[in-house]
């Protein structure tokens, strides 16, 4: 572990979070933080605000790779700047201890849907009756409940899940959706994650919530013997439009009779492409919801 880190941040319109996050994820080390508004209460009928600007952050280790990583991020950001009014890249040198503290500053207690509360693992929270608390230490994985795609998935899982369901979570990241599904009554969940560091973070969160016997995190992707055809009552893919399109046949094939596919991570402008791919794979689109520029859709074979 290096002694110090270079914090890289940039402000962007929400619709360009995805490409900038991909640039930061590729050349950063320590995950991506997307700072979004909090402080709203779904229990009181409030909707999350749609911000005009979003801050995306990552961290670079200060070592012999720093200059090369920083140069690649600068090239990517300049390309995005031709399409959107993004800010200049900001830099700040932080110590290892400051780096760990800064990650914790990004996350706070968040209520999602009717019963779920996402609580950072380092905070104390006494649950109310019937409240489902999901304790998270995101580490180097995507998924805290603050991003619209994750939040929409959690809300749709809450409406769709039934006692005893088997869930497949593709692109599981922090395992937040698997943990939510089991907390809401699913019998089991199997998460797939191609990033080794994210898979480790997911396993850590599964242990924090005491769900090792109900959730399995697999470092890999579909197709896989661990995801046989027609096995899962709910298949969740909160990834990106491109990946959902590329994997549509595999995702649909894993849905059990009477089950459903929940796909998100999709920018609204690509909804038509994703819907066409899912329909070509043999499923029909039953519903979709929109949060800002992001879309989640539910389909069934």
Beta strands, then each sheet from edge to edge (+ up, - down):
strand 1: 4-12
strand 2: 33-35
strand 3: 54-61
strand 4: 90-95
strand 5: 110-112
strand 6: 116-120
strand 7: 132-136
strand 8: 166-170
strand 9: 188-193
strand 10: 215-219
strand 11: 232-238
strand 12: 255-267
strand 13: 284-291
strand 14: 294-300
sheet 1: 2+ 3- 1+ 4-
sheet 2: 5+ 6- 7-
sheet 3: 10+ 9+ 8+ 11+ 12+ 14- 13+
end
